Amino acid sequence: MIIVTGANGKLGRAVAEQLLKRVPAEQIGVSVRDPSQAQDLQERGVRVRRGDFDDPESLLHAFEGASQVLIVSTGILGEADIPRGIRQHQTAMDTAKKAGASRVLYTSHMGSSPTSPFAPMIHHAATEQRLNASGIAFTSLRNGYYAESALLLIGGALQTGELIAPEDGPVAWTAHSDLAEAAAAILSDRKLDGMTPNLTGSEAIDMEGIAAIASEILGRTIRRIVVPDEEFRGRMRAQGVPEASVNMRMGMFQASRQGDFAQVDPALAHLIGRPPMSFQEVLKVSISRQQG
């Protein structure tokens, strides 16, 4: 049985949906904190059980009979959350092994590094180190940077016409739906062991490029305005953004300047058998939904 954790979240649910296209429903199980939110999956034949990374006994029940377990990484709000996140991932790894799974898959990131200025990348690197030391076969999915994050960064600019942000670098923005399809392919066909190549979109785009794409789609100019780091920090604080979130966002810009998210790789296209969604396509869909 293939177990997917976090199946009430955006990526985990999308993976479960993609698996339903590839394997019989009775061969899929999901581990979720709130089973009532996964009733639609249960009605389609998927085994739904409560599993909480902070509750090993619940995970052991959720992972019962597992052949493979996909650990969808926990979110962190800042550096202070890293130790807890790593403990949660370690618990999930240990429990998968105890349940008899022959392989663990983990949703990592293309910028994974213990020295990254962006806290989630430290979180991923530490988990990958533990996967290496676990003694269980594993695949670490080096996912491209989620395009949805870019949509959050530019949300205000679509109204104001000004994309104000500090200096940045190109990012290989990647759609959740494509990454979910790739994960399902890897799970169902048992492809790719160890660290995967970067699973990215087909081009890396900076904020200037995003502003140009948005301008073209909207038919009006979105101006890219570069401001000093401290000015941007001040703008976020004035908007009531918590300090941990301010540091996280600044860390993302700093990492992008270093080129941490710029590498484009054809691996994702090969896995899903078609070109990944472009950022332009992702943004068009988002704007269309907003205009509704």
N, C-alpha and C positions, 0 to 999 in steps of 0.2 A: 504493500500500500504506500502511495505517495502522500506525505503529510505536508501541508502548507500552513505555516504560522501566519498570524496577522491577517487572516483572510477577510476581515471586515475593513481593512485599510485599502487605499487605492491600488497599490501594486499587488498586494496579496490576493485581493478579490479578482483582479484582472488575470493573475496567473491561474487561479482556480477555474475561471471561465475558459481560458485557453486550454487547460488540461482536459476539460469536458469535451473539447473537440477532438482530442487525441486518444484518450483512454476511457474505458468504461467507468461510469460514476462510482461504482462500488469499489474501485481501486484508488479512490481519492478520499482523503480525510483532511479536515481543516481544524486547526487549533486556534480558538478565538476566546477573548476574555468575556464576551457576551454572546452566547449561542443564540439568543433570541433575534439578534441582528443578522443571523445567517440562515434563517428559516427557509429562504428561497432555495439555497443550496441543498438543504436537507430534503426538501420536497422533490428535488431532482435526483436524489439518490446518493448524494455526497454524505459521508459520515461527519457529523458536526459534534465536536466536544470542547468543553471549556479547557483552556490552557493558559496559564499565566506564568511568565518568566520569573516571577518572584515566588512562585509556588511549585516546587519541583514535583510534588505528588500529583498535582493537576496535570502537569506536562507529561508525566509518565503514563497517565491514563489516556491523554490526548494522542500520544505517540505510539500507543499499543499496536503491534503488528506492522510497524513501519519498515519499509525497505529503504526509502529515502525520505529525508526531512529537509524542506526548504525553510531556513531561518531568515525571515524578513527582519532586517536590522531594526533595532529600536531607535527612536528619534531622541536627540539630545538638544537641550536648549543652550548649552555652553560648556566650557571646560569642566565646570564643577560636576557635570552629569556624567563625565566619561567613566569614572570608576564603577558607578552603578550599571551603566550600559554594558561594560565589559563583563561584569559579574552575571548579568542577565544572559548574555550570549554564551558564557561559559556553562551556565546552568542548562541552557538549551542543548549545547553540544554534548555535555555529559549525559543528559537524559536520553538523547537520541541514541547514543552508544549503548546505554543501559537497556533501552527498548529493543535493541537488536538491529538497528538500521545499518545498512552496509555503506551508506554514503550520506554526507551532510552537504547541503548547498547553502551558501550565505550571500545575501545581497550587499556587496561591497561597492566600491566607487573607483572610478578611473584615477582619482587624485590621491588614493590611499597612501599615506606617508606618516611616519612617526614624528617628522619635523615640520609638518604643514602648519601654516599660520591659521588654517581653517579647522576648527576643533573636530568636526565630524570625521575628517580624514585621519586624525590621530586615533580616534575611536575605531575606525575600520582597520587600520594597520595593526592595532593591538589584537583585534579579534582574529585577523589573518595569522598572526604569530601563534595564537593559541590553536587555531585549526591545524597549522603545521605540526604542532607538538601533540596533537590529540591522539594520534595513532589510528584514526579512522579516515577512510577515503573521503576526499572533499573536493568541491568545486567552489571557488570564490568568484562570484559574478562581478567583474569590474565594470559596473554600469556607468554609462555616460551621465553627464550632469542633467538632471531632470529639467525639461523645457518649462514645466509648470513653475519652477522657481523663477525663471526669467519673466514669466507673466506677472508674478507678484511684484517683481522689481520695477516693472514698467507700468503697472496699473494706473498710477496717478498721472503719468505722462500722457496717457490716452485722452484724459480730460483737459489737462493744462496745456498740452502741446510742448512741454519741456521735459526732457529726460535728464534729470539732474542726478549725477552720481560721481564718485571719485574716479580717478584713472583706473582702467580695467584692462583685461586682455581677452583674446579670443577664447570662446568656450564651445565645445562640441555638444550643443544642446540636443537632448534625446527624449523622445516621447515615451511615457509610461507604457502605452499600449504595445509598442515595439519591444520594449524590454520584457514585458510579460510574455509575449509570444516567444521570445528567445528562451526565457527561463523554462517555459513549458516544453519547448523542443529539446532542451538539454536534459530535462527530467524524463521525458518519455522515451528518448532515444539513447539516454546515458552517454551523452557527448561531453567532451571537454573535462579533463581532470586537472586539479590544482588551480592555479590562477588563470583565469581566462584572459584573452586579449581584451583591450578596451572595447566595450560594446557601445558604440557611439553612433550619432547621426553622421551624415555624409559631409558636413562642413562645420568649421568653427567660426563663430560670429561674435564680434565684440558689441559693445553698447551702441557704437556709432552705426554699425550694420543693422542692429535691431531697430534703431530709430528710422533708418532708411526704409526698412521693410514695413514698419508700421505706417510710415508716411504714404507709401505706395498703396497699401491696403485701404487706408482711411480716405485717401484723396486729399489730404491736407498735411502740412509740414509738422513733423515732430522733431524739435531741435535737441541735439545732444549737447549738454552743457557739463563740462568737467569742472569739478570744484575740489579744493584741497581736502585731504582726509579729515582734518579737524573740523572744517566747516560742515562736512557731511555728518560727522558725529553729532555736532551741535543741532543740525536740522532734525535728526532722528530723536535726540533727547527732547527737543521742543515739542515733538509730536507724541511724547509719552512712551516711546519705545524703551523697554527695560534695558539696563546696561548690558546684561548678558547677550541679549539679542543684537544690540549695537555692535558688540565685539564680534559676534558671529558673522554679521553681514560684512563688517570691515575685513574680517579674515578671508571671506570669500573673494573680495576684490583683490586683496593682497596675493592670494594664491593664484588668481587668474593672471595677474601681472607677471608672475613667475612662469607662466605657461603650463601650469599644472593640469588644466582642463582643455588644452588646445589640440591634443593629438587626435587625429581622425583615423579610424581603423575599419576595414571592410568586414570584420568578423560578424557584426550584427546583421548586415545585409545577407551574408552567406547563410546565417542561421535561419532567418525568416524567409529567405528566398525571394526577396524584392528589395528595392531601395527603402531605407527608413524614411519616415515622415520628415519633411524639411521643417525648419523653424517657421517658415512662411505659412505652411499648411497648418501647423499647430496654432499660430496666432490668428489665422483666418477663422478657424473653428471657434476659438475663444471669443473673438469679437462678435461673431455671428450669434453665439449663445447670449452674450451680454445685450445685444440689440434685439434679441428674441422674438 
